[in-house]
Every structure is written in structure tokens, then in C-alpha cells.
């Protein structure tokens, strides 16, 4: 079975940081115990966080997982661009 991604995960992480007193990437990284570069990569859509990090983000921002991350399959994306 192929490990190729079947969709795109987008996120509202940057928006959530600014809504929380303009939290910096460094402050968020420290709260999560990860690097600022990892936060930047998640925000840019170049890296998907572990479930543990994703759920920690919901605690930090006091919101649901689907308010931070959104999933769109390639099929849905293709249908929307027709």
C-alpha cells in the first residue's frame, strides 16, 4: 500500500496565535516543548504535527481540533477547482 498523501491538512495556527495576545512562534514552541522551526513548518503546511501536539494545541488555544486543523482530500480539491 502506498504511503502517498491523499489530501491536504491546512491550519489556522498563525491566526490562533495572534488571537491569543499575539503569541510568538517561540512562546508557543516553548509551551509545547518543540522548536520554533517546527511551529513555522506546521504553519507553512510543510509538517503535520503528532496527535499529541495537535491535542496540546487545542488545550493552549481552548478550542476544538477542527478549529485549528482542516482536512481536504485531493478529490474534494479537484472537484472544487472545476
C-alpha positions, -999 to +999 in steps of 0.1 A: +000+000+000+013+034-009+021+060+018+014+089-006-008+116+010-044+115-001-051+151+009-040+184+024-041+194+060-044+232+064-043+250+097-053+283+115-023+282+138-010+316+130-044+331+133-049+314+167-015+327+179-024+363+171-058+359+187-040+348+219-023+381+228-001+379+196+018+348+209+051+343+191+062+311+175+089+309+201+064+312+230+042+285+215+072+262+208+083+266+244+049+258+258+048+226+236+084+216+242+093+217+205+114+241+183+103+274+168+112+259+134+087+231+139+060+257+146+070+276+114+069+243+094+034+234+108+021+269+099+035+267+064+019+233+059+053+216+054+049+194+085+019+177+102+022+176+140+017+144+161-017+138+176-002+147+210+010+181+198-023+187+180-043+180+212-019+201+232-027+230+208-064+226+215-057+230+252-034+260+247-059+278+224-090+265+243-107+253+211-115+222+191-092+203+168-112+212+138-109+249+146-072+246+142-068+219+115-088+212+084-085+182+061-093+183+023-089+153+002-073+157-033-106+145-048-126+173-030-099+198-040-102+187-077-140+189-076-139+225-062-115+237-089-136+225-118 
